[in-house]
Amino acid sequence: MPRLIALILVLAAFTSYSMWVTLERGYWGFLTLALNDPWGMQLLLDLSIALGIAWVGLRRDAAREGIPTWPYLVATLFLGSMAPLTYLVHRQVRKLRRPAGAAVSGS
């Protein structure tokens, strides 16, 4: 349960901050930064690579857990790391609801 609470707090804080920045600077504001500043582009590329790496592990984990990945993949394209964070919350909720000793589908 502490892990779920921590994930929800991180997701809520990050989502709130992201919404504020988006309302202040617009949905495409990150592209302006990336195109006008080499550090902005470096951060965008780094985030893209990190999300790609995260997706390798997420797909494997989701297959093991019997969770469909396509909604999270689509959401990642539009919401960035909020989507994998949401997946982790989903996974943790499923884990807590699973009866003790129950087998995970797909294994």
Protein Blocks (a to p, Z undefined) as FASTA:
>chain_A
ZZmmmmmmmmmmmmmmmmmmmmmnojklmmmmmmmomklmmmmmmmmmmmmmmmmmmmmm
mmmnopafklmmmmmmmnommlmmmmmmmmmmmmmmpcghiacehZZ
